[in-house]
């Protein structure tokens, strides 16, 4: 989903995907071609790595995006299969007002340590139950139903820590030149997305990410 679609596309119906993993697509896909399967950044984006990792993979997403929702089950299987020296992290984009609101929800729950239980619940609420979560009041009511301390949630929602995470997410989104989600940033050097002309599926996007990691590994 491209940035220009976000201001008008708030219908939250999910899209189904095939169950095959990226490994199968990788075997069928030739070496990725720049401009068709990935974009090379003219200026490298910042890379943040734990001490025991060598390669940085970033998923840029938005809770309201049906394609991001459809990608989640594939990521659940793909991420654990990544090599041990690859770090995977998520960045919630903030293209417009609704994305900024959902970004603040995401980083608030992250600060509270509640993301492991809440992340998939948010996708389910928006894409299966039809809840827009379009205001702070709607979000507060939803997290309360899910057992989150709403007093603490309200404090963290407006905190310096969440503001800082949002600012860093915006900077990284701009550094990767992301204009649609879901997209994958690869170690500050490349990004790939199913919307690129040579891909078309999330499986092929994941296979391209694997190939790009291998390319970096080989120098």
C-alpha positions in Angstrom: 0.0 0.0 0.0 1.5 3.3 -1.1 1.6 6.5 0.9 -0.8 8.3 -1.4 -3.4 5.6 -0.7 -3.4 6.1 3.0 -5.4 9.3 3.1 -8.4 7.6 1.4 -7.9 3.9 2.2 -9.2 3.2 5.7 -11.2 0.1 4.7 -9.6 -2.6 6.9 -10.4 -5.8 5.1 -7.4 -8.3 5.2 -6.1 -10.0 2.2 -5.3 -13.8 2.1 -1.9 -15.1 1.2 -0.6 -18.5 0.2 1.0 -20.6 3.0 4.3 -21.2 1.3 7.4 -19.9 3.0 10.0 -17.6 1.5 12.4 -20.6 1.1 10.2 -22.1 -1.6 10.0 -18.8 -3.5 13.7 -18.3 -3.1 14.4 -21.6 -4.9 12.2 -20.6 -7.8 13.4 -17.0 -8.0 16.5 -15.9 -9.9 19.0 -13.5 -8.4 17.2 -10.2 -7.5 17.5 -7.4 -10.0 17.9 -3.8 -8.8 14.9 -1.7 -9.7 12.7 -4.8 -10.2 13.1 -6.6 -6.9 14.8 -4.1 -4.7 16.0 -0.5 -4.5 19.6 0.4 -3.6 19.8 3.5 -1.4 22.0 6.3 -2.7 22.8 7.3 0.9 23.0 4.4 3.5 20.4 4.5 6.2 21.4 4.2 9.9 21.8 0.7 11.2 21.1 -0.3 14.8 22.5 -3.7 15.9 22.7 -5.7 19.1 26.2 -6.7 20.0 25.8 -10.3 18.8 24.2 -9.4 15.4 25.8 -8.5 12.0 22.9 -7.6 9.7 19.9 -5.4 10.3 16.4 -6.1 8.8 13.6 -3.6 9.4 9.9 -4.1 8.6 8.1 -0.9 8.0 4.4 -1.3 8.7 1.1 0.3 9.7 -1.6 -1.4 11.8 -4.3 -0.2 9.4 -2.7 -1.7 6.3 -4.4 -5.0 5.1 -1.2 -6.1 3.4 0.7 -5.7 6.6 -1.9 -7.8 8.4 -1.7 -10.5 5.7 2.1 -10.5 6.0 2.1 -11.2 9.8 1.6 -15.0 9.6 4.4 -15.3 7.1 6.7 -13.2 9.3 5.9 -15.5 12.3 7.4 -18.4 10.3 10.1 -16.5 8.5 11.8 -14.5 11.3 12.7 -17.5 13.4 14.4 -19.1 10.3 16.7 -16.1 9.8 20.4 -16.8 10.5 21.4 -16.2 14.1 23.5 -13.1 13.2 20.5 -11.2 11.6 18.5 -8.8 13.7 14.9 -8.2 12.8 12.8 -5.3 14.1 9.6 -3.4 13.3 9.1 0.3 12.6 5.6 1.7 12.6 5.3 4.5 9.9 3.7 7.9 10.5 2.7 9.1 7.1 -0.4 11.0 8.2 -2.5 11.7 11.3 -4.0 8.2 11.7 -0.7 6.5 11.2 0.9 8.8 13.8 -1.9 7.8 16.3 -1.3 4.1 15.7 2.4 4.6 15.8 2.0 6.2 19.3 -0.1 3.2 20.3 2.6 0.8 19.1 5.5 2.5 20.9 3.4 3.0 24.1 2.7 -0.7 24.2 6.4 -1.4 23.5 7.5 0.8 26.3 5.1 -1.0 28.7 6.3 -4.4 27.6 2.8 -5.3 26.4 3.5 -5.8 22.7 3.9 -9.6 22.8 0.3 -10.0 23.8 -1.2 -6.9 22.1 0.4 -6.8 18.7 -1.7 -9.5 17.0 -4.8 -8.4 18.9 -4.6 -5.0 17.3 -4.4 -6.4 13.8 -7.3 -8.8 14.6 -9.4 -5.9 16.0 -8.9 -3.8 13.0 -9.0 -6.3 10.2 -11.3 -9.0 11.6 -13.6 -7.1 14.0 -13.8 -3.9 11.9 -12.6 -1.6 14.7 -11.0 1.6 13.4 -9.2 2.6 16.5 -9.2 6.1 15.0 -9.2 8.1 18.2 -7.3 8.0 21.4 -10.5 7.3 23.2 -11.2 4.2 21.0 -7.7 3.0 21.6 -7.9 3.4 25.3 -11.2 1.5 25.4 -9.7 -1.3 23.4 -6.5 -1.7 25.5 -8.7 -1.6 28.7 -10.7 -4.5 27.3 -7.4 -6.3 26.7 -6.3 -5.9 30.3 -3.9 -3.1 29.9 -3.6 -0.6 32.8 -5.2 2.5 31.1 -3.8 5.0 33.7 -0.3 3.9 32.9 -1.1 3.7 29.2 -2.3 7.3 29.2 0.9 8.4 30.9 3.2 6.6 28.6 1.2 7.6 25.5 2.3 11.2 25.9 5.8 10.5 27.3 9.2 11.7 26.1 10.2 8.1 25.5 7.4 7.5 23.0 8.0 10.9 21.4 11.6 9.9 20.9 10.8 6.6 19.4 8.3 8.2 17.0 10.9 10.7 15.9 13.5 8.0 15.3 11.0 5.9 13.4 10.2 9.0 11.2 13.9 9.6 10.5 14.5 5.9 9.6 11.4 5.8 7.3 12.7 8.9 5.5 16.3 7.6 5.3 15.0 4.4 3.6 12.7 6.6 1.4 9.8 4.4 2.3 6.5 5.5 0.6 4.5 2.3 1.1 4.0 -0.6 3.5 4.9 -3.3 4.1 8.5 -2.8 3.1 11.7 -4.4 4.3 14.9 -2.4 4.9 18.1 -4.4 4.6 21.0 -3.2 6.6 20.8 0.4 5.6 21.6 -0.4 2.0 18.5 -1.7 0.3 14.7 -2.0 0.6 12.3 -4.4 -1.0 8.5 -4.5 -1.2 5.9 -6.7 -2.8 4.7 -3.7 -4.7 7.9 -3.5 -6.8 7.4 -4.5 -10.4 9.4 -7.7 -10.3 7.8 -9.2 -7.1 4.1 -9.0 -6.6 3.9 -11.4 -3.5 5.1 -11.2 0.0 6.8 -14.6 -0.4 9.0 -13.2 -3.1 9.7 -10.1 -1.1 11.0 -12.3 1.8 13.0 -14.3 -0.7 14.6 -11.1 -2.0 15.4 -10.0 1.5 17.2 -13.4 2.0 19.2 -13.0 -1.2 20.2 -9.4 -0.2 21.4 -10.5 3.2 23.5 -13.2 1.4 24.8 -10.6 -1.0 26.0 -8.5 1.9 27.5 -11.5 3.7 29.6 -12.2 0.6 30.7 -8.6 0.3 
